[in-house]
Amino acid sequence: MKRTKIIVMLSLWIGALSAQTQYGNEWTIYGGGGSSGLKYEAENVKTGIGGLFGVGYTYYFSRTVGLSLGLEAAMYNSTLTISSLSHEYTVEPPSGLQGSFLLRTNFSGIEERQQAIVAQVPVMLRVQAPVGGSAFFYFGSGGKVGVPVSVGYDQTVSQLVVSGYSAFTGQTFADMPTHGYGAYPAARTKGKASLSSPMMVSGELGFKIGVADKTSLLIGVYVDYGLNDIRKDLSQSAPQFDATTTQYSLSNIINSGYITSKIAPQAFGIKIGIAFGSGKTIEPGTKTPKTKPTKPTKPEPLWGL
């Protein structure tokens, strides 16, 4: 008996959902996450986990086609690892030496975590098709333009080894800490970086399932692909050693000339949201059943006249 009641209640609930219609205006609140990072060509660069959160509005021209506009915040994370980075400088020779003198530095174990938070405006054409009585399969394609809100880096260097070489004597100077030659301990620095505004092509697909009157659940996947190079202010230098002060300094790699390829955001992941309908209702088209024309019947003969 209890099972029968449950079945009847579910049937009534499904029947109520089947009666739902598509509204002309649709407001959405959504969030998502997955692989999201700054993509560029370099050794050992890994895309991290990121996500997005936003609100949107869709105007439906018909039951199946609409145009959406939104505002969202997206987070991109990447990690760049450089096993070794060497520099060679020509400096004044120490007292008592003649000829050219080279200062050689070798940074090892460089790791830079890069994070960008970008405000984005998506504009997409949405197409959907009914699936059953209360659900739609949807597909959206379009583009996004963004403005970086915050760009930061967190860099560590495991070790720096400094040595000198005299071309006059052919001698290498090492393990002389009082003169600045030798091994330096690990160091870490955090700071701000700068990037330009990205432009992206975007796509998404999934299901919109009615859960209540004027309310639907959105479950799908999304992808964003950056088109333009967002590198900016390449005046920074990679980690370097100051021969005068015998100190080494760290600076972000995003704004240095180390990365020669374009930097662009890329992301794909799962997207979940809630949609609220309002305004006019767009009912599914109904077909008028065709009826076959009836043949005229011959009048019965009147006997006896």
Helices and strands as residue ranges (DSSP letters): H 2-18, E 22-39, E 45-47, E 49-60, E 65-91, E 101-131, E 135-166, E 171-173, G 177-179, E 182-184, E 187-192, E 199-212, E 215-226, E 240-242, E 247-249, E 264-282
